[in-house]
Amino acid sequence: MKVSFGSRFWITTTVIVVLFSMFFIGRHLVHAFGIKRDIARLQEEEAHYRTRIAEDSTLVEHLKYDDYLEEFARERFRMQRPDEKVYMMKD
């Protein structure tokens, strides 16, 4: 008993294998593009936070001096001494 596979069988098998391969490769490509997009977003966040850390570090250095600390508290938190009056003016 001899089993003979025709050309239709081989064409169908090849098409099925190619379609499954394209499905899995396509899924992985979509996943890879998503990962690249996430990496780019995280790198932008890293740059943002690095600049913020640098700004805050300089602020901490400035706040070590009492004169700047008083100026910062007055401007930022609108603090005042008990015996003085402060008038707010809009620019």
PyMOL Python script that loads the backbone (N, CA, C, O; Angstrom):
from pymol import cmd

cmd.read_pdbstr("""\
ATOM      1  N   MET A   1       0.822  -1.163   0.000  1.00  0.00           N
ATOM      2  CA  MET A   1       0.000   0.000   0.000  1.00  0.00           C
ATOM      3  C   MET A   1       0.879   1.244   0.000  1.00  0.00           C
ATOM      4  O   MET A   1       1.655   1.477   0.926  1.00  0.00           O
ATOM      5  N   LYS A   2       0.746   2.001  -1.010  1.00  0.00           N
ATOM      6  CA  LYS A   2       1.554   3.193  -1.200  1.00  0.00           C
ATOM      7  C   LYS A   2       0.664   4.423  -1.021  1.00  0.00           C
ATOM      8  O   LYS A   2      -0.403   4.532  -1.625  1.00  0.00           O
ATOM      9  N   VAL A   3       1.136   5.358  -0.165  1.00  0.00           N
ATOM     10  CA  VAL A   3       0.384   6.589   0.070  1.00  0.00           C
ATOM     11  C   VAL A   3       0.992   7.663  -0.803  1.00  0.00           C
ATOM     12  O   VAL A   3       2.197   7.911  -0.750  1.00  0.00           O
ATOM     13  N   SER A   4       0.178   8.284  -1.587  1.00  0.00           N
ATOM     14  CA  SER A   4       0.648   9.315  -2.503  1.00  0.00           C
ATOM     15  C   SER A   4       0.038  10.647  -2.099  1.00  0.00           C
ATOM     16  O   SER A   4      -1.181  10.789  -2.006  1.00  0.00           O
ATOM     17  N   PHE A   5       0.903  11.612  -1.863  1.00  0.00           N
ATOM     18  CA  PHE A   5       0.441  12.961  -1.562  1.00  0.00           C
ATOM     19  C   PHE A   5       0.526  13.773  -2.833  1.00  0.00           C
ATOM     20  O   PHE A   5       1.566  13.813  -3.491  1.00  0.00           O
ATOM     21  N   GLY A   6      -0.568  14.419  -3.174  1.00  0.00           N
ATOM     22  CA  GLY A   6      -0.605  15.220  -4.384  1.00  0.00           C
ATOM     23  C   GLY A   6      -0.054  16.612  -4.134  1.00  0.00           C
ATOM     24  O   GLY A   6       0.298  16.972  -3.011  1.00  0.00           O
ATOM     25  N   SER A   7       0.009  17.374  -5.193  1.00  0.00           N
ATOM     26  CA  SER A   7       0.548  18.731  -5.101  1.00  0.00           C
ATOM     27  C   SER A   7      -0.394  19.626  -4.292  1.00  0.00           C
ATOM     28  O   SER A   7       0.063  20.579  -3.662  1.00  0.00           O
ATOM     29  N   ARG A   8      -1.683  19.343  -4.298  1.00  0.00           N
ATOM     30  CA  ARG A   8      -2.625  20.130  -3.499  1.00  0.00           C
ATOM     31  C   ARG A   8      -2.314  20.028  -2.011  1.00  0.00           C
ATOM     32  O   ARG A   8      -2.393  21.026  -1.296  1.00  0.00           O
ATOM     33  N   PHE A   9      -1.966  18.855  -1.543  1.00  0.00           N
ATOM     34  CA  PHE A   9      -1.624  18.655  -0.136  1.00  0.00           C
ATOM     35  C   PHE A   9      -0.425  19.494   0.254  1.00  0.00           C
ATOM     36  O   PHE A   9      -0.431  20.157   1.291  1.00  0.00           O
ATOM     37  N   TRP A  10       0.614  19.465  -0.586  1.00  0.00           N
ATOM     38  CA  TRP A  10       1.834  20.212  -0.262  1.00  0.00           C
ATOM     39  C   TRP A  10       1.593  21.721  -0.318  1.00  0.00           C
ATOM     40  O   TRP A  10       2.135  22.459   0.505  1.00  0.00           O
ATOM     41  N   ILE A  11       0.808  22.176  -1.253  1.00  0.00           N
ATOM     42  CA  ILE A  11       0.498  23.608  -1.347  1.00  0.00           C
ATOM     43  C   ILE A  11      -0.308  24.035  -0.118  1.00  0.00           C
ATOM     44  O   ILE A  11      -0.030  25.075   0.480  1.00  0.00           O
ATOM     45  N   THR A  12      -1.304  23.235   0.255  1.00  0.00           N
ATOM     46  CA  THR A  12      -2.121  23.559   1.427  1.00  0.00           C
ATOM     47  C   THR A  12      -1.280  23.557   2.699  1.00  0.00           C
ATOM     48  O   THR A  12      -1.413  24.456   3.529  1.00  0.00           O
ATOM     49  N   THR A  13      -0.432  22.576   2.855  1.00  0.00           N
ATOM     50  CA  THR A  13       0.442  22.490   4.025  1.00  0.00           C
ATOM     51  C   THR A  13       1.381  23.689   4.080  1.00  0.00           C
ATOM     52  O   THR A  13       1.589  24.268   5.146  1.00  0.00           O
ATOM     53  N   THR A  14       1.946  24.060   2.943  1.00  0.00           N
ATOM     54  CA  THR A  14       2.856  25.203   2.883  1.00  0.00           C
ATOM     55  C   THR A  14       2.124  26.495   3.246  1.00  0.00           C
ATOM     56  O   THR A  14       2.648  27.317   3.999  1.00  0.00           O
ATOM     57  N   VAL A  15       0.924  26.674   2.715  1.00  0.00           N
ATOM     58  CA  VAL A  15       0.148  27.877   3.016  1.00  0.00           C
ATOM     59  C   VAL A  15      -0.185  27.942   4.508  1.00  0.00           C
ATOM     60  O   VAL A  15      -0.083  29.009   5.114  1.00  0.00           O
ATOM     61  N   ILE A  16      -0.578  26.825   5.099  1.00  0.00           N
ATOM     62  CA  ILE A  16      -0.894  26.800   6.533  1.00  0.00           C
ATOM     63  C   ILE A  16       0.332  27.144   7.372  1.00  0.00           C
ATOM     64  O   ILE A  16       0.238  27.934   8.311  1.00  0.00           O
ATOM     65  N   VAL A  17       1.474  26.559   7.040  1.00  0.00           N
ATOM     66  CA  VAL A  17       2.713  26.838   7.782  1.00  0.00           C
ATOM     67  C   VAL A  17       3.103  28.313   7.639  1.00  0.00           C
ATOM     68  O   VAL A  17       3.500  28.944   8.618  1.00  0.00           O
ATOM     69  N   VAL A  18       2.993  28.859   6.438  1.00  0.00           N
ATOM     70  CA  VAL A  18       3.332  30.270   6.212  1.00  0.00           C
ATOM     71  C   VAL A  18       2.386  31.178   6.986  1.00  0.00           C
ATOM     72  O   VAL A  18       2.832  32.148   7.597  1.00  0.00           O
ATOM     73  N   LEU A  19       1.085  30.883   6.973  1.00  0.00           N
ATOM     74  CA  LEU A  19       0.129  31.713   7.699  1.00  0.00           C
ATOM     75  C   LEU A  19       0.377  31.678   9.209  1.00  0.00           C
ATOM     76  O   LEU A  19       0.348  32.720   9.863  1.00  0.00           O
ATOM     77  N   PHE A  20       0.616  30.510   9.757  1.00  0.00           N
ATOM     78  CA  PHE A  20       0.930  30.427  11.187  1.00  0.00           C
ATOM     79  C   PHE A  20       2.221  31.171  11.511  1.00  0.00           C
ATOM     80  O   PHE A  20       2.307  31.856  12.531  1.00  0.00           O
ATOM     81  N   SER A  21       3.223  31.039  10.647  1.00  0.00           N
ATOM     82  CA  SER A  21       4.490  31.747  10.870  1.00  0.00           C
ATOM     83  C   SER A  21       4.276  33.255  10.847  1.00  0.00           C
ATOM     84  O   SER A  21       4.797  33.969  11.704  1.00  0.00           O
ATOM     85  N   MET A  22       3.514  33.741   9.876  1.00  0.00           N
ATOM     86  CA  MET A  22       3.261  35.177   9.778  1.00  0.00           C
ATOM     87  C   MET A  22       2.462  35.667  10.990  1.00  0.00           C
ATOM     88  O   MET A  22       2.700  36.771  11.482  1.00  0.00           O
ATOM     89  N   PHE A  23       1.523  34.859  11.471  1.00  0.00           N
ATOM     90  CA  PHE A  23       0.735  35.243  12.641  1.00  0.00           C
ATOM     91  C   PHE A  23       1.626  35.411  13.858  1.00  0.00           C
ATOM     92  O   PHE A  23       1.540  36.421  14.558  1.00  0.00           O
ATOM     93  N   PHE A  24       2.483  34.430  14.117  1.00  0.00           N
ATOM     94  CA  PHE A  24       3.347  34.505  15.296  1.00  0.00           C
ATOM     95  C   PHE A  24       4.396  35.597  15.152  1.00  0.00           C
ATOM     96  O   PHE A  24       4.677  36.309  16.116  1.00  0.00           O
ATOM     97  N   ILE A  25       4.977  35.741  13.975  1.00  0.00           N
ATOM     98  CA  ILE A  25       5.980  36.800  13.754  1.00  0.00           C
ATOM     99  C   ILE A  25       5.321  38.171  13.878  1.00  0.00           C
ATOM    100  O   ILE A  25       5.889  39.082  14.478  1.00  0.00           O
ATOM    101  N   GLY A  26       4.136  38.317  13.318  1.00  0.00           N
ATOM    102  CA  GLY A  26       3.424  39.593  13.416  1.00  0.00           C
ATOM    103  C   GLY A  26       3.095  39.957  14.848  1.00  0.00           C
ATOM    104  O   GLY A  26       3.226  41.114  15.248  1.00  0.00           O
ATOM    105  N   ARG A  27       2.669  38.980  15.616  1.00  0.00           N
ATOM    106  CA  ARG A  27       2.375  39.228  17.032  1.00  0.00           C
ATOM    107  C   ARG A  27       3.609  39.687  17.782  1.00  0.00           C
ATOM    108  O   ARG A  27       3.541  40.600  18.604  1.00  0.00           O
ATOM    109  N   HIS A  28       4.727  39.058  17.499  1.00  0.00           N
ATOM    110  CA  HIS A  28       5.973  39.437  18.169  1.00  0.00           C
ATOM    111  C   HIS A  28       6.455  40.812  17.701  1.00  0.00           C
ATOM    112  O   HIS A  28       7.022  41.570  18.489  1.00  0.00           O
ATOM    113  N   LEU A  29       6.236  41.135  16.435  1.00  0.00           N
ATOM    114  CA  LEU A  29       6.619  42.462  15.950  1.00  0.00           C
ATOM    115  C   LEU A  29       5.794  43.553  16.613  1.00  0.00           C
ATOM    116  O   LEU A  29       6.334  44.597  16.980  1.00  0.00           O
ATOM    117  N   VAL A  30       4.509  43.331  16.770  1.00  0.00           N
ATOM    118  CA  VAL A  30       3.654  44.308  17.450  1.00  0.00           C
ATOM    119  C   VAL A  30       4.118  44.476  18.892  1.00  0.00           C
ATOM    120  O   VAL A  30       4.190  45.597  19.396  1.00  0.00           O
ATOM    121  N   HIS A  31       4.429  43.384  19.546  1.00  0.00           N
ATOM    122  CA  HIS A  31       4.931  43.440  20.917  1.00  0.00           C
ATOM    123  C   HIS A  31       6.262  44.194  20.980  1.00  0.00           C
ATOM    124  O   HIS A  31       6.479  44.989  21.895  1.00  0.00           O
ATOM    125  N   ALA A  32       7.147  43.952  20.022  1.00  0.00           N
ATOM    126  CA  ALA A  32       8.447  44.630  19.997  1.00  0.00           C
ATOM    127  C   ALA A  32       8.278  46.130  19.787  1.00  0.00           C
ATOM    128  O   ALA A  32       8.971  46.921  20.427  1.00  0.00           O
ATOM    129  N   PHE A  33       7.372  46.533  18.905  1.00  0.00           N
ATOM    130  CA  PHE A  33       7.130  47.966  18.703  1.00  0.00           C
ATOM    131  C   PHE A  33       6.562  48.607  19.958  1.00  0.00           C
ATOM    132  O   PHE A  33       6.910  49.740  20.289  1.00  0.00           O
ATOM    133  N   GLY A  34       5.700  47.900  20.653  1.00  0.00           N
ATOM    134  CA  GLY A  34       5.161  48.416  21.914  1.00  0.00           C
ATOM    135  C   GLY A  34       6.253  48.609  22.952  1.00  0.00           C
ATOM    136  O   GLY A  34       6.256  49.598  23.685  1.00  0.00           O
ATOM    137  N   ILE A  35       7.175  47.665  23.012  1.00  0.00           N
ATOM    138  CA  ILE A  35       8.289  47.773  23.956  1.00  0.00           C
ATOM    139  C   ILE A  35       9.175  48.958  23.597  1.00  0.00           C
ATOM    140  O   ILE A  35       9.612  49.691  24.485  1.00  0.00           O
ATOM    141  N   LYS A  36       9.449  49.159  22.304  1.00  0.00           N
ATOM    142  CA  LYS A  36      10.266  50.304  21.888  1.00  0.00           C
ATOM    143  C   LYS A  36       9.589  51.616  22.243  1.00  0.00           C
ATOM    144  O   LYS A  36      10.254  52.563  22.663  1.00  0.00           O
ATOM    145  N   ARG A  37       8.271  51.683  22.080  1.00  0.00           N
ATOM    146  CA  ARG A  37       7.527  52.893  22.429  1.00  0.00           C
ATOM    147  C   ARG A  37       7.619  53.148  23.936  1.00  0.00           C
ATOM    148  O   ARG A  37       7.794  54.288  24.367  1.00  0.00           O
ATOM    149  N   ASP A  38       7.500  52.084  24.734  1.00  0.00           N
ATOM    150  CA  ASP A  38       7.616  52.227  26.185  1.00  0.00           C
ATOM    151  C   ASP A  38       9.011  52.686  26.594  1.00  0.00           C
ATOM    152  O   ASP A  38       9.157  53.515  27.492  1.00  0.00           O
ATOM    153  N   ILE A  39      10.030  52.151  25.938  1.00  0.00           N
ATOM    154  CA  ILE A  39      11.405  52.547  26.238  1.00  0.00           C
ATOM    155  C   ILE A  39      11.609  54.025  25.939  1.00  0.00           C
ATOM    156  O   ILE A  39      12.219  54.739  26.734  1.00  0.00           O
ATOM    157  N   ALA A  40      11.103  54.491  24.799  1.00  0.00           N
ATOM    158  CA  ALA A  40      11.242  55.906  24.450  1.00  0.00           C
ATOM    159  C   ALA A  40      10.530  56.787  25.471  1.00  0.00           C
ATOM    160  O   ALA A  40      11.062  57.824  25.868  1.00  0.00           O
ATOM    161  N   ARG A  41       9.345  56.392  25.897  1.00  0.00           N
ATOM    162  CA  ARG A  41       8.600  57.171  26.892  1.00  0.00           C
ATOM    163  C   ARG A  41       9.339  57.208  28.224  1.00  0.00           C
ATOM    164  O   ARG A  41       9.404  58.251  28.874  1.00  0.00           O
ATOM    165  N   LEU A  42       9.891  56.076  28.627  1.00  0.00           N
ATOM    166  CA  LEU A  42      10.626  56.014  29.890  1.00  0.00           C
ATOM    167  C   LEU A  42      11.914  56.830  29.834  1.00  0.00           C
ATOM    168  O   LEU A  42      12.324  57.410  30.839  1.00  0.00           O
ATOM    169  N   GLN A  43      12.557  56.879  28.664  1.00  0.00           N
ATOM    170  CA  GLN A  43      13.759  57.695  28.535  1.00  0.00           C
ATOM    171  C   GLN A  43      13.417  59.183  28.637  1.00  0.00           C
ATOM    172  O   GLN A  43      14.181  59.961  29.209  1.00  0.00           O
ATOM    173  N   GLU A  44      12.268  59.576  28.083  1.00  0.00           N
ATOM    174  CA  GLU A  44      11.836  60.968  28.227  1.00  0.00           C
ATOM    175  C   GLU A  44      11.542  61.295  29.685  1.00  0.00           C
ATOM    176  O   GLU A  44      11.899  62.370  30.169  1.00  0.00           O
ATOM    177  N   GLU A  45      10.894  60.371  30.382  1.00  0.00           N
ATOM    178  CA  GLU A  45      10.629  60.579  31.804  1.00  0.00           C
ATOM    179  C   GLU A  45      11.922  60.677  32.592  1.00  0.00           C
ATOM    180  O   GLU A  45      12.042  61.499  33.500  1.00  0.00           O
ATOM    181  N   GLU A  46      12.891  59.838  32.244  1.00  0.00           N
ATOM    182  CA  GLU A  46      14.173  59.870  32.940  1.00  0.00           C
ATOM    183  C   GLU A  46      14.835  61.230  32.769  1.00  0.00           C
ATOM    184  O   GLU A  46      15.347  61.793  33.737  1.00  0.00           O
ATOM    185  N   ALA A  47      14.832  61.767  31.543  1.00  0.00           N
ATOM    186  CA  ALA A  47      15.429  63.076  31.300  1.00  0.00           C
ATOM    187  C   ALA A  47      14.701  64.154  32.101  1.00  0.00           C
ATOM    188  O   ALA A  47      15.331  65.042  32.676  1.00  0.00           O
ATOM    189  N   HIS A  48      13.372  64.069  32.135  1.00  0.00           N
ATOM    190  CA  HIS A  48      12.588  65.047  32.898  1.00  0.00           C
ATOM    191  C   HIS A  48      12.959  64.997  34.381  1.00  0.00           C
ATOM    192  O   HIS A  48      13.197  66.035  34.999  1.00  0.00           O
ATOM    193  N   TYR A  49      13.007  63.799  34.945  1.00  0.00           N
ATOM    194  CA  TYR A  49      13.303  63.677  36.370  1.00  0.00           C
ATOM    195  C   TYR A  49      14.746  64.033  36.692  1.00  0.00           C
ATOM    196  O   TYR A  49      15.028  64.535  37.781  1.00  0.00           O
ATOM    197  N   ARG A  50      15.657  63.784  35.773  1.00  0.00           N
ATOM    198  CA  ARG A  50      17.050  64.190  36.010  1.00  0.00           C
ATOM    199  C   ARG A  50      17.169  65.713  36.085  1.00  0.00           C
ATOM    200  O   ARG A  50      17.881  66.234  36.943  1.00  0.00           O
ATOM    201  N   THR A  51      16.475  66.435  35.192  1.00  0.00           N
ATOM    202  CA  THR A  51      16.514  67.894  35.255  1.00  0.00           C
ATOM    203  C   THR A  51      15.836  68.388  36.529  1.00  0.00           C
ATOM    204  O   THR A  51      16.285  69.357  37.142  1.00  0.00           O
ATOM    205  N   ARG A  52      14.759  67.723  36.925  1.00  0.00           N
ATOM    206  CA  ARG A  52      14.091  68.116  38.168  1.00  0.00           C
ATOM    207  C   ARG A  52      14.965  67.881  39.385  1.00  0.00           C
ATOM    208  O   ARG A  52      14.971  68.688  40.314  1.00  0.00           O
ATOM    209  N   ILE A  53      15.696  66.790  39.387  1.00  0.00           N
ATOM    210  CA  ILE A  53      16.616  66.502  40.495  1.00  0.00           C
ATOM    211  C   ILE A  53      17.701  67.564  40.547  1.00  0.00           C
ATOM    212  O   ILE A  53      18.069  68.023  41.628  1.00  0.00           O
ATOM    213  N   ALA A  54      18.217  67.961  39.385  1.00  0.00           N
ATOM    214  CA  ALA A  54      19.250  69.000  39.353  1.00  0.00           C
ATOM    215  C   ALA A  54      18.703  70.324  39.885  1.00  0.00           C
ATOM    216  O   ALA A  54      19.378  71.006  40.656  1.00  0.00           O
ATOM    217  N   GLU A  55      17.484  70.692  39.479  1.00  0.00           N
ATOM    218  CA  GLU A  55      16.873  71.932  39.974  1.00  0.00           C
ATOM    219  C   GLU A  55      16.658  71.866  41.478  1.00  0.00           C
ATOM    220  O   GLU A  55      16.951  72.827  42.190  1.00  0.00           O
ATOM    221  N   ASP A  56      16.154  70.749  41.963  1.00  0.00           N
ATOM    222  CA  ASP A  56      15.895  70.621  43.396  1.00  0.00           C
ATOM    223  C   ASP A  56      17.192  70.602  44.202  1.00  0.00           C
ATOM    224  O   ASP A  56      17.232  71.100  45.327  1.00  0.00           O
ATOM    225  N   SER A  57      18.244  70.034  43.634  1.00  0.00           N
ATOM    226  CA  SER A  57      19.533  70.017  44.325  1.00  0.00           C
ATOM    227  C   SER A  57      20.070  71.438  44.495  1.00  0.00           C
ATOM    228  O   SER A  57      20.589  71.788  45.555  1.00  0.00           O
ATOM    229  N   THR A  58      19.942  72.246  43.454  1.00  0.00           N
ATOM    230  CA  THR A  58      20.403  73.633  43.586  1.00  0.00           C
ATOM    231  C   THR A  58      19.531  74.394  44.580  1.00  0.00           C
ATOM    232  O   THR A  58      20.034  75.233  45.327  1.00  0.00           O
ATOM    233  N   LEU A  59      18.222  74.106  44.596  1.00  0.00           N
ATOM    234  CA  LEU A  59      17.336  74.750  45.556  1.00  0.00           C
ATOM    235  C   LEU A  59      17.725  74.377  46.979  1.00  0.00           C
ATOM    236  O   LEU A  59      17.731  75.235  47.862  1.00  0.00           O
ATOM    237  N   VAL A  60      18.048  73.116  47.213  1.00  0.00           N
ATOM    238  CA  VAL A  60      18.457  72.672  48.547  1.00  0.00           C
ATOM    239  C   VAL A  60      19.734  73.385  48.963  1.00  0.00           C
ATOM    240  O   VAL A  60      19.874  73.788  50.118  1.00  0.00           O
ATOM    241  N   GLU A  61      20.659  73.543  48.036  1.00  0.00           N
ATOM    242  CA  GLU A  61      21.902  74.253  48.350  1.00  0.00           C
ATOM    243  C   GLU A  61      21.617  75.706  48.707  1.00  0.00           C
ATOM    244  O   GLU A  61      22.226  76.244  49.632  1.00  0.00           O
ATOM    245  N   HIS A  62      20.703  76.345  47.988  1.00  0.00           N
ATOM    246  CA  HIS A  62      20.363  77.740  48.278  1.00  0.00           C
ATOM    247  C   HIS A  62      19.636  77.867  49.612  1.00  0.00           C
ATOM    248  O   HIS A  62      19.826  78.850  50.327  1.00  0.00           O
ATOM    249  N   LEU A  63      18.813  76.893  49.952  1.00  0.00           N
ATOM    250  CA  LEU A  63      18.031  76.977  51.181  1.00  0.00           C
ATOM    251  C   LEU A  63      18.860  76.774  52.443  1.00  0.00           C
ATOM    252  O   LEU A  63      18.349  76.939  53.551  1.00  0.00           O
ATOM    253  N   LYS A  64      20.107  76.425  52.290  1.00  0.00           N
ATOM    254  CA  LYS A  64      20.986  76.296  53.451  1.00  0.00           C
ATOM    255  C   LYS A  64      21.319  77.661  54.053  1.00  0.00           C
ATOM    256  O   LYS A  64      21.729  77.746  55.211  1.00  0.00           O
ATOM    257  N   TYR A  65      21.146  78.716  53.279  1.00  0.00           N
ATOM    258  CA  TYR A  65      21.435  80.068  53.754  1.00  0.00           C
ATOM    259  C   TYR A  65      20.137  80.716  54.229  1.00  0.00           C
ATOM    260  O   TYR A  65      19.113  80.639  53.551  1.00  0.00           O
ATOM    261  N   ASP A  66      20.188  81.349  55.388  1.00  0.00           N
ATOM    262  CA  ASP A  66      18.989  81.916  56.013  1.00  0.00           C
ATOM    263  C   ASP A  66      18.347  83.014  55.172  1.00  0.00           C
ATOM    264  O   ASP A  66      17.120  83.105  55.123  1.00  0.00           O
ATOM    265  N   ASP A  67      19.140  83.844  54.512  1.00  0.00           N
ATOM    266  CA  ASP A  67      18.571  84.934  53.720  1.00  0.00           C
ATOM    267  C   ASP A  67      17.694  84.387  52.593  1.00  0.00           C
ATOM    268  O   ASP A  67      16.577  84.858  52.380  1.00  0.00           O
ATOM    269  N   TYR A  68      18.199  83.416  51.892  1.00  0.00           N
ATOM    270  CA  TYR A  68      17.434  82.848  50.789  1.00  0.00           C
ATOM    271  C   TYR A  68      16.238  82.055  51.307  1.00  0.00           C
ATOM    272  O   TYR A  68      15.181  82.025  50.678  1.00  0.00           O
ATOM    273  N   LEU A  69      16.417  81.416  52.455  1.00  0.00           N
ATOM    274  CA  LEU A  69      15.325  80.646  53.045  1.00  0.00           C
ATOM    275  C   LEU A  69      14.151  81.561  53.389  1.00  0.00           C
ATOM    276  O   LEU A  69      12.997  81.222  53.126  1.00  0.00           O
ATOM    277  N   GLU A  70      14.447  82.715  53.975  1.00  0.00           N
ATOM    278  CA  GLU A  70      13.388  83.665  54.301  1.00  0.00           C
ATOM    279  C   GLU A  70      12.713  84.182  53.034  1.00  0.00           C
ATOM    280  O   GLU A  70      11.486  84.271  52.973  1.00  0.00           O
ATOM    281  N   GLU A  71      13.508  84.519  52.029  1.00  0.00           N
ATOM    282  CA  GLU A  71      12.947  84.997  50.755  1.00  0.00           C
ATOM    283  C   GLU A  71      12.065  83.932  50.106  1.00  0.00           C
ATOM    284  O   GLU A  71      10.991  84.234  49.588  1.00  0.00           O
ATOM    285  N   PHE A  72      12.526  82.696  50.141  1.00  0.00           N
ATOM    286  CA  PHE A  72      11.769  81.591  49.548  1.00  0.00           C
ATOM    287  C   PHE A  72      10.441  81.393  50.276  1.00  0.00           C
ATOM    288  O   PHE A  72       9.406  81.205  49.637  1.00  0.00           O
ATOM    289  N   ALA A  73      10.465  81.435  51.617  1.00  0.00           N
ATOM    290  CA  ALA A  73       9.245  81.246  52.396  1.00  0.00           C
ATOM    291  C   ALA A  73       8.262  82.382  52.145  1.00  0.00           C
ATOM    292  O   ALA A  73       7.057  82.149  52.052  1.00  0.00           O
ATOM    293  N   ARG A  74       8.763  83.600  52.035  1.00  0.00           N
ATOM    294  CA  ARG A  74       7.881  84.739  51.796  1.00  0.00           C
ATOM    295  C   ARG A  74       7.231  84.656  50.409  1.00  0.00           C
ATOM    296  O   ARG A  74       6.035  84.910  50.268  1.00  0.00           O
ATOM    297  N   GLU A  75       8.009  84.307  49.400  1.00  0.00           N
ATOM    298  CA  GLU A  75       7.478  84.262  48.034  1.00  0.00           C
ATOM    299  C   GLU A  75       6.595  83.044  47.798  1.00  0.00           C
ATOM    300  O   GLU A  75       5.520  83.153  47.209  1.00  0.00           O
ATOM    301  N   ARG A  76       7.045  81.910  48.250  1.00  0.00           N
ATOM    302  CA  ARG A  76       6.359  80.664  47.921  1.00  0.00           C
ATOM    303  C   ARG A  76       5.127  80.418  48.786  1.00  0.00           C
ATOM    304  O   ARG A  76       4.075  80.014  48.291  1.00  0.00           O
ATOM    305  N   PHE A  77       5.275  80.668  50.078  1.00  0.00           N
ATOM    306  CA  PHE A  77       4.202  80.345  51.010  1.00  0.00           C
ATOM    307  C   PHE A  77       3.508  81.576  51.579  1.00  0.00           C
ATOM    308  O   PHE A  77       2.646  81.471  52.451  1.00  0.00           O
ATOM    309  N   ARG A  78       3.896  82.743  51.074  1.00  0.00           N
ATOM    310  CA  ARG A  78       3.308  84.020  51.489  1.00  0.00           C
ATOM    311  C   ARG A  78       3.359  84.195  53.005  1.00  0.00           C
ATOM    312  O   ARG A  78       2.383  84.613  53.627  1.00  0.00           O
ATOM    313  N   MET A  79       4.492  83.874  53.580  1.00  0.00           N
ATOM    314  CA  MET A  79       4.667  84.031  55.020  1.00  0.00           C
ATOM    315  C   MET A  79       5.056  85.474  55.334  1.00  0.00           C
ATOM    316  O   MET A  79       5.585  86.193  54.487  1.00  0.00           O
ATOM    317  N   GLN A  80       4.782  85.869  56.555  1.00  0.00           N
ATOM    318  CA  GLN A  80       5.132  87.220  56.979  1.00  0.00           C
ATOM    319  C   GLN A  80       5.468  87.200  58.453  1.00  0.00           C
ATOM    320  O   GLN A  80       5.131  86.261  59.175  1.00  0.00           O
ATOM    321  N   ARG A  81       6.138  88.249  58.885  1.00  0.00           N
ATOM    322  CA  ARG A  81       6.432  88.385  60.305  1.00  0.00           C
ATOM    323  C   ARG A  81       5.160  88.836  61.024  1.00  0.00           C
ATOM    324  O   ARG A  81       4.273  89.423  60.405  1.00  0.00           O
ATOM    325  N   PRO A  82       5.068  88.564  62.321  1.00  0.00           N
ATOM    326  CA  PRO A  82       3.836  88.923  63.048  1.00  0.00           C
ATOM    327  C   PRO A  82       3.514  90.417  63.055  1.00  0.00           C
ATOM    328  O   PRO A  82       2.340  90.783  63.109  1.00  0.00           O
ATOM    329  N   ASP A  83       4.519  91.285  63.003  1.00  0.00           N
ATOM    330  CA  ASP A  83       4.267  92.716  63.131  1.00  0.00           C
ATOM    331  C   ASP A  83       4.251  93.470  61.798  1.00  0.00           C
ATOM    332  O   ASP A  83       4.285  94.700  61.797  1.00  0.00           O
ATOM    333  N   GLU A  84       4.202  92.781  60.691  1.00  0.00           N
ATOM    334  CA  GLU A  84       4.227  93.480  59.401  1.00  0.00           C
ATOM    335  C   GLU A  84       2.980  93.184  58.582  1.00  0.00           C
ATOM    336  O   GLU A  84       2.324  92.157  58.755  1.00  0.00           O
ATOM    337  N   LYS A  85       2.678  94.102  57.699  1.00  0.00           N
ATOM    338  CA  LYS A  85       1.537  93.955  56.794  1.00  0.00           C
ATOM    339  C   LYS A  85       2.073  93.754  55.382  1.00  0.00           C
ATOM    340  O   LYS A  85       3.008  94.434  54.958  1.00  0.00           O
ATOM    341  N   VAL A  86       1.477  92.823  54.670  1.00  0.00           N
ATOM    342  CA  VAL A  86       1.905  92.513  53.305  1.00  0.00           C
ATOM    343  C   VAL A  86       0.738  92.800  52.377  1.00  0.00           C
ATOM    344  O   VAL A  86      -0.387  92.360  52.614  1.00  0.00           O
ATOM    345  N   TYR A  87       1.019  93.539  51.327  1.00  0.00           N
ATOM    346  CA  TYR A  87       0.009  93.843  50.330  1.00  0.00           C
ATOM    347  C   TYR A  87       0.325  93.068  49.062  1.00  0.00           C
ATOM    348  O   TYR A  87       1.434  93.164  48.536  1.00  0.00           O
ATOM    349  N   MET A  88      -0.631  92.307  48.569  1.00  0.00           N
ATOM    350  CA  MET A  88      -0.438  91.515  47.367  1.00  0.00           C
ATOM    351  C   MET A  88      -0.791  92.354  46.155  1.00  0.00           C
ATOM    352  O   MET A  88      -1.875  92.935  46.102  1.00  0.00           O
ATOM    353  N   MET A  89       0.090  92.427  45.197  1.00  0.00           N
ATOM    354  CA  MET A  89      -0.135  93.191  43.975  1.00  0.00           C
ATOM    355  C   MET A  89       0.012  92.244  42.794  1.00  0.00           C
ATOM    356  O   MET A  89       0.945  91.443  42.731  1.00  0.00           O
ATOM    357  N   LYS A  90      -0.922  92.349  41.868  1.00  0.00           N
ATOM    358  CA  LYS A  90      -0.848  91.519  40.677  1.00  0.00           C
ATOM    359  C   LYS A  90      -0.119  92.287  39.588  1.00  0.00           C
ATOM    360  O   LYS A  90      -0.269  93.502  39.460  1.00  0.00           O
ATOM    361  N   ASP A  91       0.663  91.573  38.817  1.00  0.00           N
ATOM    362  CA  ASP A  91       1.392  92.202  37.701  1.00  0.00           C
ATOM    363  C   ASP A  91       0.520  92.394  36.504  1.00  0.00           C
ATOM    364  O   ASP A  91       0.977  92.907  35.483  1.00  0.00           O
TER     365      ASP A  91
END
""", "prot")
cmd.dss("prot")
cmd.show_as("cartoon", "prot")
cmd.util.cbc("prot")
cmd.orient("prot")
